[in-house]
Amino acid sequence: MMRDRSVVTENGFSLIEVLIAISIFSIGMLAVVSLQISSMNLNASSRRLTDATALASETMERLLALPYNHANLIDGHNENEDGHGEDGLGFIGENGNDADFSETYEIYDIFWNIAEDHVIENTKTIRVIVVYDNRGEQRQVVLQQVKNRP
């Protein structure tokens, strides 16, 4: 009597199949974790940029609301006296020493420079520069506005 051995039923998975499935799943999870970490870092960078922009805008609005001859709107550098061009508007120097004015808020250093009659006679050009550290790299946000003499 001969038995038919061609009919064999397999139940479940072999050990090799399970190990391959776990390996593929692990590689996928590592990619997801890496993507999540990158996303968190980019979100933190975006938050710092948004905060710096909001601080620059708030400082600019506060300065524009001051009277034209207010002490915080006095030009500390007359006509290229500092040798940095643009009447010293863009230059803040090492640690902000050459800025006309400065403040600090948490991790942000806020500087502003004033140039009188830089663009048009009887105006003051105000440039606000917010400097911050973004994961070891110095970044800055710059806003510039012209204030007319009343």
SEVO-215273 format. One record per residue (C-alpha): residue in one letter; chain; x, y, z; residue number from 1. Coordinates in Angstrom, 2 decimals. Layout:
<pts>
   resn   chain         x         y         z   resi
      A       A         X         Y         Z    NUM
...
</pts>
This chain:
<pts>
   resn   chain         x         y         z   resi
      M       A      0.00      0.00      0.00      1
      M       A      1.38      3.29     -1.03      2
      R       A      0.74      6.51      0.73      3
      D       A      0.31      9.80     -1.04      4
      R       A      2.81     12.17      0.55      5
      S       A      2.00     15.10     -1.70      6
      V       A     -0.79     16.30      0.54      7
      V       A      0.91     18.04      3.43      8
      T       A     -0.75     20.83      5.39      9
      E       A      1.30     23.55      7.05     10
      N       A     -0.07     25.50      9.96     11
      G       A      1.56     28.77     11.15     12
      F       A      4.83     30.41     10.14     13
      S       A      8.35     29.11     10.17     14
      L       A     10.98     30.68     12.40     15
      I       A     12.79     32.20      9.40     16
      E       A      9.61     33.93      8.20     17
      V       A      9.02     35.42     11.65     18
      L       A     12.63     36.71     11.88     19
      I       A     12.40     38.33      8.43     20
      A       A      9.10     40.00      9.34     21
      I       A     10.55     41.35     12.61     22
      S       A     13.63     42.67     10.77     23
      I       A     11.52     44.51      8.20     24
      F       A      9.27     45.93     10.94     25
      S       A     12.33     47.10     12.96     26
      I       A     13.85     48.91      9.96     27
      G       A     10.53     50.65      9.35     28
      M       A     10.24     51.70     12.99     29
      L       A     13.79     53.12     12.97     30
      A       A     12.86     55.25      9.96     31
      V       A      9.71     56.50     11.72     32
      V       A     11.66     57.36     14.91     33
      S       A     14.30     59.22     12.88     34
      L       A     11.58     61.15     11.06     35
      Q       A      9.91     62.03     14.37     36
      I       A     13.19     63.38     15.83     37
      S       A     13.81     65.49     12.71     38
      S       A     10.26     66.80     12.90     39
      M       A     10.67     67.79     16.56     40
      N       A     13.94     69.63     15.79     41
      L       A     12.36     71.51     12.88     42
      N       A      9.35     72.44     15.02     43
      A       A     11.66     73.84     17.71     44
      S       A     13.61     75.84     15.09     45
      S       A     10.38     77.18     13.63     46
      R       A      9.15     78.20     17.08     47
      R       A     12.38     80.11     17.77     48
      L       A     12.13     81.87     14.39     49
      T       A      8.49     82.77     15.03     50
      D       A      9.32     84.09     18.51     51
      A       A     12.24     86.15     17.14     52
      T       A     10.03     87.62     14.41     53
      A       A      7.31     88.47     16.94     54
      L       A      9.87     90.16     19.23     55
      A       A     11.30     92.17     16.33     56
      S       A      7.80     93.24     15.28     57
      E       A      6.80     94.13     18.84     58
      T       A      9.99     96.15     19.36     59
      M       A      9.51     97.97     16.05     60
      E       A      5.89     98.85     16.91     61
      R       A      6.96    100.09     20.33     62
      L       A      9.70    102.28     18.80     63
      L       A      7.38    103.67     16.11     64
      A       A      4.90    104.67     18.82     65
      L       A      7.53    106.81     20.62     66
      P       A      7.77    110.55     20.00     67
      Y       A     10.22    111.50     17.23     68
      N       A     12.80    112.96     19.65     69
      H       A     12.56    110.22     22.30     70
      A       A     15.84    109.07     23.87     71
      N       A     15.42    105.56     22.39     72
      L       A     15.31    107.06     18.89     73
      I       A     18.59    108.99     19.01     74
      D       A     21.16    108.13     16.34     75
      G       A     24.27    106.83     18.05     76
      H       A     26.33    106.97     14.84     77
      N       A     26.38    110.03     12.62     78
      E       A     26.88    109.75      8.83     79
      N       A     29.11    106.67      8.53     80
      E       A     31.06    107.82     11.58     81
      D       A     31.39    104.20     12.63     82
      G       A     32.80    103.25      9.22     83
      H       A     30.31    100.46      8.63     84
      G       A     28.17    102.02      5.90     85
      E       A     24.43    102.58      5.92     86
      D       A     24.96    105.01      8.80     87
      G       A     25.65    102.04     11.07     88
      L       A     22.18    100.59     10.59     89
      G       A     23.22     97.02      9.89     90
      F       A     26.24     96.70     12.12     91
      I       A     25.84     95.51     15.71     92
      G       A     29.44     94.43     16.34     93
      E       A     30.74     91.69     18.56     94
      N       A     28.15     91.01     21.28     95
      G       A     26.10     94.01     20.08     96
      N       A     28.60     96.58     21.37     97
      D       A     28.15     98.83     18.32     98
      A       A     24.34     98.84     18.30     99
      D       A     22.65    102.08     19.30    100
      F       A     20.41    100.25     21.81    101
      S       A     19.94     96.71     23.06    102
      E       A     17.74     94.52     25.27    103
      T       A     17.68     90.86     26.18    104
      Y       A     14.63     88.64     26.40    105
      E       A     15.17     84.98     27.32    106
      I       A     17.42     83.53     24.58    107
      Y       A     16.97     86.55     22.28    108
      D       A     19.19     89.62     22.06    109
      I       A     17.32     92.60     20.61    110
      F       A     19.29     95.45     19.04    111
      W       A     18.17     98.54     17.21    112
      N       A     20.03    101.16     15.27    113
      I       A     18.77    104.57     14.25    114
      A       A     19.89    106.60     11.22    115
      E       A     18.63    110.15     10.79    116
      D       A     17.90    111.43      7.29    117
      H       A     19.27    108.18      5.81    118
      V       A     16.56    107.63      3.20    119
      I       A     14.68    110.94      3.13    120
      E       A     15.18    114.26      4.89    121
      N       A     13.30    114.67      8.21    122
      T       A     13.01    110.93      8.81    123
      K       A     14.61    108.34     11.03    124
      T       A     15.32    104.86      9.75    125
      I       A     14.91    102.26     12.48    126
      R       A     16.43     98.82     12.05    127
      V       A     15.59     96.17     14.66    128
      I       A     17.85     93.10     14.78    129
      V       A     16.93     90.08     16.91    130
      V       A     19.78     87.59     17.36    131
      Y       A     19.33     84.09     18.76    132
      D       A     21.09     80.75     18.90    133
      N       A     19.55     77.90     16.92    134
      R       A     21.27     74.64     17.88    135
      G       A     24.72     76.21     17.96    136
      E       A     24.21     78.43     14.91    137
      Q       A     23.62     82.17     15.33    138
      R       A     20.52     83.40     13.49    139
      Q       A     18.94     86.81     13.19    140
      V       A     15.72     88.50     12.15    141
      V       A     15.95     92.05     10.79    142
      L       A     13.12     94.57     10.35    143
      Q       A     13.51     98.11      9.02    144
      Q       A     11.03    100.98      9.06    145
      V       A     11.12    104.73      8.38    146
      K       A      9.59    107.15     10.91    147
      N       A      8.60    110.62      9.67    148
      R       A      9.13    113.81     11.64    149
      P       A      5.68    115.14     12.66    150
</pts>
